[in-house]
């Protein structure tokens, strides 16, 4: 499991029933940019507005001159929310712009492309915008919300719909739960015509023409959901236009990493350019790394142990620099690579190793620690707490290494020693 965060999609169903409940689940690795999701939707027969991508200013005029609309939407393409309220490193405000003036399109694109966009969800230095999407605006009469997602509580897919689209769906669920409809789906039957009609009427698309179009859109969404092994397809908003069209204006799609072998074309779209380079480097050695803002590097085996380690560091007045899980089948070379990645972070002033040997042999970890410390010329304090399989042999290896390794008998003692080592 790559990281533990509160994943918005899986909170949806639970928040509708009890908004105070929080569930921690692993976030999947693959995320697509908005325009990539729109391409998938369009290829599956779901209606989206006309759009194009600009990724090179040299060709921008040629791309933009193909448009001839009354209004345009220009969106910076990064994997972060809050783009509209963000700002760029060149002072330009907003990663989402709407304009009726075709001649302003190039100016807006120039202010976005190649510059760093900073939002509430990006690192403090922002993310470089390498692609800008320009789309024709649609004349919206009504905004609704539709989402298909795999939900553990229902042991399968559910369809969530609301006539209150274009806004924070969790807030809708909290304040007006009657505006949310949740329908468990049979994995084999999916969104049947009767379910689609029920949802279309709930969304307010009861007019015969709109109903038929909504039914088609919903059934195409289900087909896409199954075809691409999606965990979530969220359309917010799904809109009605003045000319009686039903269009998916914005989409978010997440995928099951376990299906990568079946979805190689989609996974080839993945771009690690926005990822923390330490995460990318760690993944090469089957290590799970998440960078944080502290100064105590954490090396553990198991996600639960990682979270407990970080918590106890905080309780003892320290701040974790990372979440680094070496897994249960770790080898000595992986321990070396883990140490290398930790020590390359200038903010790390001490390392805390907390390993419980079940599948993993503590002696393997100990040999890896000693080899890494020697080969890397480790200069910062190293605190090690080992427990479990072959722990006595492991402790002997550490003790006889001649290295200034601080041993600890339990996690609390280890955290206290790591914090104290930095303060000395």
C-alpha positions as CSV (number, residue, x, y, z in Angstrom):
1,X,0.0,0.0,0.0
2,X,1.5,3.3,-1.1
3,X,0.2,5.8,1.3
4,X,-2.5,6.4,3.8
5,X,-4.8,9.5,3.5
6,X,-8.4,10.2,3.9
7,X,-9.6,9.4,0.4
8,X,-12.5,11.6,-0.7
9,X,-14.2,9.1,-2.9
10,X,-14.6,6.4,-0.2
11,X,-15.9,8.9,2.3
12,X,-18.9,9.8,0.1
13,X,-21.2,6.9,1.0
14,X,-20.2,6.9,4.7
15,X,-20.5,10.7,5.0
16,X,-24.1,10.5,3.8
17,X,-24.9,8.3,6.8
18,X,-22.7,9.8,9.4
19,X,-20.5,12.7,8.4
20,X,-18.3,12.5,11.5
21,X,-17.0,9.0,10.6
22,X,-13.5,8.9,8.9
23,X,-12.1,5.8,7.2
24,X,-8.4,5.5,6.2
25,X,-7.8,3.5,3.1
26,X,-4.9,3.3,0.7
27,X,-4.9,5.8,-2.2
28,X,-4.3,4.2,-5.6
29,X,-1.2,5.4,-7.5
30,X,-2.7,6.2,-10.9
31,X,-4.4,9.5,-11.4
32,X,-5.3,11.1,-14.7
33,X,-5.4,14.7,-15.6
34,X,-8.8,16.2,-16.4
35,X,-8.3,16.1,-20.1
36,X,-7.3,12.5,-20.0
37,X,-10.5,11.6,-18.2
38,X,-12.5,13.5,-20.7
39,X,-10.9,11.6,-23.5
40,X,-11.9,8.3,-21.9
41,X,-15.4,9.6,-21.4
42,X,-15.7,10.8,-25.0
43,X,-14.4,7.5,-26.4
44,X,-17.1,5.6,-24.4
45,X,-19.9,7.7,-25.8
46,X,-20.3,10.1,-22.8
47,X,-21.0,13.6,-23.9
48,X,-18.3,16.2,-23.1
49,X,-17.7,19.7,-24.4
50,X,-15.3,20.4,-27.3
51,X,-11.7,20.9,-26.0
52,X,-8.1,20.9,-26.9
53,X,-4.7,20.7,-25.2
54,X,-1.8,23.2,-25.4
55,X,1.5,21.9,-24.3
56,X,3.9,24.0,-26.5
57,X,3.5,27.7,-26.9
58,X,5.0,27.5,-30.4
59,X,1.8,25.6,-31.6
60,X,-0.6,27.5,-29.3
61,X,-2.0,29.9,-32.0
62,X,-2.7,27.0,-34.4
63,X,-4.6,25.1,-31.7
64,X,-6.5,28.1,-30.4
65,X,-7.6,29.3,-33.9
66,X,-9.6,26.1,-34.3
67,X,-12.1,27.4,-31.7
68,X,-15.0,29.6,-32.5
69,X,-17.3,29.8,-29.5
70,X,-19.1,32.4,-27.5
71,X,-17.2,31.6,-24.3
72,X,-14.1,29.6,-23.3
73,X,-12.8,27.9,-20.2
74,X,-9.0,27.7,-19.7
75,X,-7.7,25.2,-17.2
76,X,-4.2,24.4,-16.0
77,X,-3.7,20.6,-15.9
78,X,-2.2,19.4,-12.7
79,X,-3.2,16.7,-10.2
80,X,-4.4,19.0,-7.4
81,X,-7.7,20.6,-6.4
82,X,-8.4,24.3,-5.8
83,X,-7.0,25.4,-9.1
84,X,-9.4,28.2,-9.6
85,X,-8.4,29.8,-6.3
86,X,-4.7,29.2,-6.8
87,X,-1.9,31.5,-8.1
88,X,1.2,31.1,-10.2
89,X,4.8,31.8,-9.4
90,X,4.7,34.7,-11.9
91,X,1.9,36.4,-10.0
92,X,-0.9,35.4,-12.4
93,X,-4.0,34.6,-10.4
94,X,-6.2,31.5,-10.9
95,X,-5.6,28.2,-12.6
96,X,-9.1,28.3,-14.2
97,X,-10.2,31.2,-16.3
98,X,-13.4,31.9,-18.3
99,X,-13.4,34.4,-21.1
100,X,-15.6,35.4,-24.0
101,X,-12.7,37.1,-25.9
102,X,-10.9,34.7,-28.2
103,X,-7.9,37.1,-28.4
104,X,-7.3,36.7,-24.7
105,X,-6.8,32.9,-24.9
106,X,-3.2,33.0,-25.9
107,X,-2.3,35.5,-23.2
108,X,-4.0,33.3,-20.5
109,X,-2.2,30.2,-21.8
110,X,1.2,32.0,-21.8
111,X,0.7,32.9,-18.1
112,X,0.0,29.3,-17.2
113,X,2.1,27.1,-19.3
114,X,5.6,26.4,-17.8
115,X,4.8,28.2,-14.6
116,X,4.2,26.8,-11.1
117,X,0.6,26.7,-9.9
118,X,0.2,27.0,-6.1
119,X,-3.1,25.8,-4.5
120,X,-4.1,24.5,-1.1
121,X,-3.5,21.0,-2.3
122,X,0.0,21.5,-3.9
123,X,3.4,21.6,-2.2
124,X,4.2,25.1,-1.1
125,X,6.4,25.7,-4.2
126,X,3.5,24.6,-6.4
127,X,3.5,22.3,-9.5
128,X,4.7,23.1,-12.9
129,X,1.9,23.3,-15.5
130,X,3.0,21.4,-18.6
131,X,-0.4,21.3,-20.2
132,X,-3.3,23.7,-20.5
133,X,-6.8,22.6,-21.5
134,X,-9.0,25.1,-23.5
135,X,-12.6,24.1,-23.8
136,X,-15.7,25.6,-25.2
137,X,-18.1,26.8,-22.5
138,X,-21.6,25.2,-22.3
139,X,-24.7,27.3,-21.5
140,X,-25.8,25.6,-18.3
141,X,-29.4,25.4,-17.2
142,X,-29.0,22.8,-14.4
143,X,-26.0,21.2,-12.6
144,X,-26.2,17.7,-11.1
145,X,-23.8,15.2,-9.5
146,X,-23.2,11.5,-10.5
147,X,-20.6,9.1,-9.2
148,X,-20.0,5.4,-9.5
149,X,-17.6,4.0,-7.0
150,X,-16.5,0.7,-5.4
151,X,-17.7,0.9,-1.8
152,X,-16.4,-1.6,0.9
153,X,-19.5,-1.1,3.0
154,X,-21.7,-2.3,0.2
155,X,-19.2,-4.9,-0.9
156,X,-19.4,-3.6,-4.5
157,X,-20.2,-0.7,-6.7
158,X,-22.7,2.0,-5.9
159,X,-24.3,4.8,-7.9
160,X,-24.5,8.1,-6.0
161,X,-26.6,11.0,-7.5
162,X,-27.7,14.4,-6.4
163,X,-29.6,17.3,-8.1
164,X,-27.2,19.6,-6.3
165,X,-24.2,19.4,-8.5
166,X,-21.3,21.8,-9.1
167,X,-20.5,22.1,-5.4
168,X,-18.9,20.2,-2.5
169,X,-20.9,17.0,-2.4
170,X,-19.8,16.2,1.2
171,X,-21.4,19.5,2.3
172,X,-24.6,18.6,0.4
173,X,-24.6,15.3,2.2
174,X,-24.2,17.0,5.6
175,X,-26.6,19.8,5.2
176,X,-29.3,18.3,2.9
177,X,-29.0,14.5,2.9
178,X,-32.4,14.2,1.2
179,X,-30.6,15.5,-2.0
180,X,-28.5,12.4,-2.1
181,X,-29.5,9.1,-3.6
182,X,-27.3,6.0,-3.1
183,X,-28.1,2.9,-5.1
184,X,-26.1,-0.4,-4.7
185,X,-25.4,-2.0,-8.1
186,X,-25.3,-5.6,-9.1
187,X,-21.8,-6.1,-10.5
188,X,-23.2,-8.2,-13.4
189,X,-26.3,-6.1,-14.2
190,X,-24.8,-2.6,-13.5
191,X,-27.0,0.4,-14.2
192,X,-30.1,-1.1,-15.7
193,X,-32.6,1.0,-17.7
194,X,-35.0,1.1,-14.7
195,X,-32.2,2.3,-12.4
196,X,-31.1,4.9,-14.9
197,X,-34.7,6.2,-15.3
198,X,-35.1,6.4,-11.5
199,X,-31.9,8.4,-11.2
200,X,-32.7,10.7,-14.2
201,X,-36.1,11.6,-12.5
202,X,-34.3,12.2,-9.2
203,X,-31.9,14.5,-10.9
204,X,-34.8,16.5,-12.4
205,X,-34.4,15.3,-16.0
206,X,-38.0,13.9,-16.3
207,X,-38.6,15.5,-19.6
208,X,-38.8,12.7,-22.2
209,X,-35.9,14.0,-24.3
210,X,-33.7,14.7,-21.3
211,X,-34.6,11.5,-19.6
212,X,-33.6,9.4,-22.7
213,X,-30.3,11.3,-22.9
214,X,-29.6,10.9,-19.2
215,X,-30.3,7.2,-19.3
216,X,-27.8,6.8,-22.2
217,X,-25.2,8.8,-20.4
218,X,-25.5,6.8,-17.2
219,X,-25.4,3.5,-19.0
220,X,-22.3,4.6,-21.0
221,X,-20.7,5.6,-17.7
222,X,-21.3,2.2,-16.3
223,X,-19.8,0.6,-19.4
224,X,-16.7,2.7,-19.0
225,X,-16.5,1.9,-15.3
226,X,-16.3,-1.8,-16.0
227,X,-14.2,-1.6,-19.2
228,X,-11.3,0.4,-17.5
229,X,-11.5,-1.4,-14.1
230,X,-12.3,1.9,-12.4
231,X,-12.6,2.4,-8.6
232,X,-14.4,5.7,-9.1
233,X,-15.9,7.8,-11.9
234,X,-17.2,11.1,-10.5
235,X,-19.0,13.6,-12.7
236,X,-19.4,17.0,-11.1
237,X,-21.2,18.6,-12.7
238,X,-23.3,16.6,-15.1
239,X,-25.3,19.4,-16.7
240,X,-28.3,20.2,-18.8
241,X,-27.7,22.9,-21.4
242,X,-30.0,25.4,-23.0
243,X,-30.1,23.3,-26.2
244,X,-31.3,20.3,-24.2
245,X,-28.0,18.4,-24.1
246,X,-26.7,16.4,-21.1
247,X,-22.9,16.9,-20.8
248,X,-20.2,15.8,-18.4
249,X,-18.4,19.1,-17.7
250,X,-15.9,17.8,-15.1
251,X,-14.7,14.3,-14.3
252,X,-12.4,12.5,-11.9
253,X,-11.5,8.9,-12.4
254,X,-9.5,6.6,-10.2
255,X,-8.3,3.1,-11.0
256,X,-7.4,-0.2,-9.4
257,X,-3.7,-0.8,-9.6
258,X,-4.3,-4.5,-9.4
259,X,-5.8,-4.3,-12.9
260,X,-2.7,-2.7,-14.5
261,X,-1.9,-5.9,-16.4
262,X,-5.3,-5.5,-18.1
263,X,-5.2,-1.8,-18.6
264,X,-1.7,-1.2,-19.9
265,X,-2.8,1.5,-22.4
266,X,-4.3,3.6,-19.6
267,X,-1.5,3.1,-17.1
268,X,1.0,4.2,-19.8
269,X,-0.6,7.6,-19.5
270,X,0.7,7.9,-15.9
271,X,3.2,10.8,-15.6
272,X,5.5,10.8,-12.6
273,X,6.4,14.4,-13.2
274,X,4.3,15.7,-10.4
275,X,5.3,13.0,-7.9
276,X,7.9,13.5,-5.2
277,X,11.1,12.1,-6.8
278,X,11.8,10.3,-3.6
279,X,8.6,8.4,-3.9
280,X,9.4,7.5,-7.5
281,X,12.9,6.4,-6.6
282,X,11.6,4.3,-3.7
283,X,9.1,2.5,-5.9
284,X,11.9,1.2,-8.0
285,X,13.0,-0.9,-5.1
286,X,9.5,-1.9,-4.0
287,X,9.6,0.6,-1.1
288,X,6.7,2.8,-0.1
289,X,7.8,6.4,0.7
290,X,5.8,9.5,1.6
291,X,7.7,12.7,2.3
292,X,6.7,14.9,5.2
293,X,8.0,18.1,6.8
294,X,9.8,16.8,9.9
295,X,13.4,15.9,10.7
296,X,13.2,12.3,11.9
297,X,13.4,9.7,9.2
298,X,11.3,6.6,9.8
299,X,12.1,3.1,8.5
300,X,9.5,0.5,9.3
301,X,8.0,-2.7,8.0
302,X,4.2,-2.4,7.7
303,X,1.9,0.6,7.1
304,X,0.2,0.3,10.6
305,X,3.6,0.3,12.3
306,X,4.6,3.3,10.2
307,X,1.6,5.3,11.4
308,X,2.1,4.2,15.0
309,X,5.8,5.2,14.8
310,X,4.9,8.7,13.4
311,X,2.3,9.2,16.1
312,X,4.7,8.3,19.0
313,X,7.4,10.6,17.5
314,X,4.8,13.4,17.6
315,X,3.8,12.5,21.2
316,X,7.4,12.8,22.3
317,X,7.8,16.3,20.7
318,X,9.4,15.3,17.4
319,X,8.3,15.5,13.8
320,X,8.5,12.7,11.3
321,X,10.3,13.4,8.0
322,X,8.7,10.6,6.1
323,X,6.6,7.4,6.0
324,X,8.9,4.7,4.7
325,X,7.6,1.1,4.7
326,X,10.1,-1.6,3.5
327,X,7.4,-4.3,3.6
328,X,7.4,-7.8,4.9
329,X,9.8,-9.5,2.5
330,X,12.5,-6.9,2.6
331,X,16.1,-7.9,1.6
332,X,19.4,-6.3,2.7
333,X,19.7,-4.3,-0.5
334,X,16.3,-2.8,0.0
335,X,17.4,-1.7,3.5
336,X,20.4,0.0,1.9
337,X,18.3,1.8,-0.6
338,X,15.9,2.9,2.1
339,X,18.8,4.4,4.1
340,X,20.2,6.0,1.0
341,X,16.9,7.7,0.2
342,X,16.5,8.9,3.8
343,X,20.0,10.3,4.1
344,X,19.7,12.2,0.7
345,X,17.0,14.3,2.4
346,X,18.8,17.3,3.9
347,X,16.1,17.8,6.5
348,X,16.6,14.4,8.1
349,X,18.7,14.8,11.3
350,X,18.1,11.4,12.8
351,X,16.8,8.0,11.7
352,X,14.5,5.8,13.7
353,X,14.2,2.1,12.6
354,X,11.2,0.3,14.1
355,X,10.8,-3.3,12.8
356,X,8.7,-6.1,14.1
357,X,9.9,-9.3,12.6
358,X,7.1,-11.6,11.6
359,X,7.7,-12.7,8.0
360,X,10.9,-10.6,7.9
361,X,14.0,-11.8,9.7
362,X,15.3,-9.2,12.1
363,X,18.9,-10.4,11.4
364,X,18.3,-9.5,7.7
365,X,17.3,-6.0,8.8
366,X,20.3,-5.7,11.2
367,X,22.8,-6.7,8.4
368,X,21.2,-4.2,6.1
369,X,21.4,-1.5,8.7
370,X,25.1,-2.1,9.4
371,X,26.0,-2.4,5.7
372,X,24.1,0.8,4.8
373,X,25.5,2.8,7.8
374,X,29.1,1.8,6.8
375,X,28.8,2.2,3.0
376,X,26.9,5.6,3.3
377,X,29.2,6.9,6.0
378,X,26.2,7.7,8.2
379,X,26.8,10.9,10.2
380,X,23.4,11.4,11.9
381,X,22.0,9.6,15.0
382,X,20.5,6.2,14.3
383,X,18.0,4.6,16.8
384,X,17.0,1.0,16.2
385,X,14.2,-0.9,17.8
386,X,13.9,-4.5,16.6
387,X,11.5,-7.2,17.9
388,X,10.3,-10.6,16.6
389,X,11.9,-13.3,14.5
390,X,15.6,-13.9,15.3
391,X,15.8,-10.6,17.3
392,X,18.6,-11.8,19.6
393,X,20.9,-12.5,16.6
394,X,19.9,-9.1,15.2
395,X,20.8,-7.3,18.4
396,X,24.2,-9.1,18.5
397,X,24.9,-8.0,14.9
398,X,24.2,-4.4,15.9
399,X,26.2,-4.6,19.1
400,X,29.3,-6.1,17.4
401,X,29.2,-3.7,14.5
402,X,31.2,-1.0,16.3
403,X,28.8,1.6,15.0
404,X,27.3,4.2,17.3
405,X,23.8,2.7,17.0
406,X,21.3,3.6,19.8
407,X,19.2,0.5,20.6
408,X,15.8,0.7,22.2
409,X,13.7,-2.0,23.8
410,X,10.3,-0.5,22.9
411,X,8.8,2.1,20.5
412,X,8.3,4.8,23.2
413,X,12.0,4.6,24.2
414,X,13.1,4.6,20.6
415,X,11.1,7.8,19.9
416,X,12.4,9.5,23.0
417,X,16.0,8.7,22.0
418,X,15.5,9.9,18.5
419,X,14.0,13.2,19.7
420,X,16.7,13.7,22.3
421,X,19.5,12.9,19.8
422,X,18.4,15.8,17.7
423,X,18.2,18.2,20.6
424,X,21.7,17.5,21.9
